[in-house]
Amino acid sequence: MTEEPQAQLPDANGHFGPYGGMFVPETLMTALQDLEREYRAARKDPAFRKELAALLGDFCGRPTSLYLAERLTEKLGGAKIYLKREDLLHTGAHKINNAIGQILLARRMGKTRIIAETGAGQHGVATATAAARFGFECVIYMGAVDMERQALNVARMRFLGAKVVGVTAGQATLKEAINEAMRDWVTNVRSTHYILGSALGSHPYPMIVRDFHRVIGDETRRQILQREERLPDRLVACVGGGSNAIGFFYPFLGDESVKMTGVEAGGDGIVRGRHAARFQGGKLGVLQGTKTWLLADADGQIELTHSVSAGLDYAAVGPEHSYYRDRGRIEYDFATDSEALAAFRLLAEVEGIIPALETAHAVAHIIKVAPGMPKDAILIANLSGRGDKDVSQAAEILLKDATK
């Protein structure tokens, strides 16, 4: 967690330019201020940094490998493709980086109870894992729709000792799960720490989550310089709230030669209510604690969203992504459900790696752009999670498509 020029963001009020900030009930302001104060003290504490590094190594399995996808490179016929293998981490995704960091903060603050929200279930599993490791009570809020399509992760959370609370309001997906987690936190703020799972929400969460995930980009930078003796030409990552992407991109932001692309969920196409690509027809607004780019109607009401991937099925994007998109530093594209499913299948068949459906959106973008890049170009995708949790859902969809 070293300081760099862009580390001046967010500012003292939690803003990334016009984005970010603290839009929460007064009852949570003290808790958020306490969290920021504890985090800033912890990041300067050698004992905290040493314990975090040890847990990321011995418990989580860092560093993860940077894998040259030779067969995918050959098949696509363009840029040399590397995959940053966050799918190899304990619990199967990048989410454990943040969960472990925040559980250490909770312990420093004397909290005894942990709550979290989850969409795809990977953050819920990571939080339940961290809570079990440190003996904390743990409650996970999850939309009923997501519980059905991510049944494996629901079972994993329960085996880990967490209470999984289904949320049936609204679309019964991630937005509603966050609402319920925030209600719980307001009620139990003295004993409870909320481990927010993405680079979203009120300050200081976007900063904290980014910093705990920047280990992805730090490792990638060291590894590619060792392997190729130069920086990559392009980085690609899927973007829901945007935690894996901002952690991956962050250490490269000062390198103008490195292009970066975040890939949102295009769902059934850019049709109102049938996608979750916030930068495709979205607008500036406030949702669940932060000002950012989101999907809303002319009256400011949050629109329905859709994605085959539960983790990308959310109406807002992290405020730091909105900031770098405005500046033109990070480009944003989208992949549809069908493109993500095709990428899911291709990576499995060609490289023997089954990606999460969220991650498959990044793979879909690689399939689109790699063939048009020079053969000596280097493209790195963040393989943010593995697809065990999605196999049943993907098989059902692909079987239906095959019989049409």
Disulfide bonds with the S-S distance in Angstrom:
none
